Amino acid sequence: MSTAFERRLADADSAVRELRTVRDLLRWATSRFTAAGLAYGHGTGNAWDEAVALLLWSLHLPPEPLDPWLDARLPRAERRAAVELFERRIASRLPAAYLTGEAWLRGMSFACDARALVPRSPIAEALDEALPQWLDLHPRPPTWPASILDLCTGGGSLAIVAADRFPDAQVVGADLSPDALALAAVNRDRHGLRERVELVQGDLFAPVRKRRFDLVLCNPPYVNDASMQALPPEFRAEPRAALAGGRDGMDLVRRLLADAPTHLCEDGLLLLEIGHEAAHFEAAFPSLEFHYLPVAAGERMLVLVEAAQLAAAARRARARRPGSRTAATRRGAARP
């Protein structure tokens, strides 16, 4: 006969009836989320932080600080609303931001729904920290950047963060999805940036034609096929086209790097998110010179490439093409 104890959790009705404080509800929600095996990564990294984000939103409180509210006693109606939100998170397996319609990135609030990825790119962190540190060692003119392009802008969060961090720059957000751009327009207007953030629809650089930019940002679809198959439901709820990057995750990145030289100014920079695909990136572009910009989530999640490095890589690629003068010379040199 087994002597193991059965672990039990109070049901939703008991939680509404018997729990009283913010602290009580957070403990219960954390236990419920853990037992349900939820996945995180859309702005929070664990069950406690997820519970905090949902509860503070439910109570019409700012996302931080938490401590002043922990021992606040809640009326029954507020407890019921919070518990219902927790239960919906478990039942739906949707990202929390899709349930609340709001996401926060670097202290800025964005409207959020299934038309675009939940804002979470570490590029936003790099704009505040790693990129300024890199620029201290590799200075640009005082007016740099005057122009910024955010490719695969989705709901516009990176374009808007960039416009906020570089107040003298004109920013363009480009995306293939009209639905995502409609959401980006909502966010642009929410932050009063209609005059500084232009939104254009099309495939990669196509809608900006021959324009050049000082800084190009891109969070492309880069998840490889094997990883796509293993995604938990929370990530499969997001637009597949914004995640899936092909066999090695580099399908769109190859096109991006090939076209980028003609759209960067002479001292321009490309800041590219590759997530956990560093090995695939290095394998796909073995001769490309670039820099990793470290962020809190990892040392090799963001790639920074200078315009001159991209141009040099493009020249090497042309030289390797069959029929090129350099390739013909090499073939001739190989003959006995």
MOPEVEN-V559902 format. One line per field, one symbol per residue. ss: DSSP state (H for helix, E for strand, - for the rest). A space follows every 50 residues. Layout:
BEGIN
ss->???
END
This chain:
BEGIN
ss->-----------HHHHHHH--EHHHHHHHHHHHHHHH----------HHHH HHHHHHHH--------HHH---E--HHHHHHHHHHHHHHHHH---HHHHH -EEEE--EEEE-----------HHHHHH-HHHHHHHH---------EEEE E-----HHHHHHHHH----EEEEEE--HHHHHHHHHHHHH------EEEE E--HHHHH----EEEEEEE---E-HHHHH---HHHH---HHH-E------ HHHHHHHHHHHHHEEEEEEEEEE----HHHHHHH------EE--E--E-- -EEEEEHHHHHHHHHHHHHH----HHHHHHHHH---
END
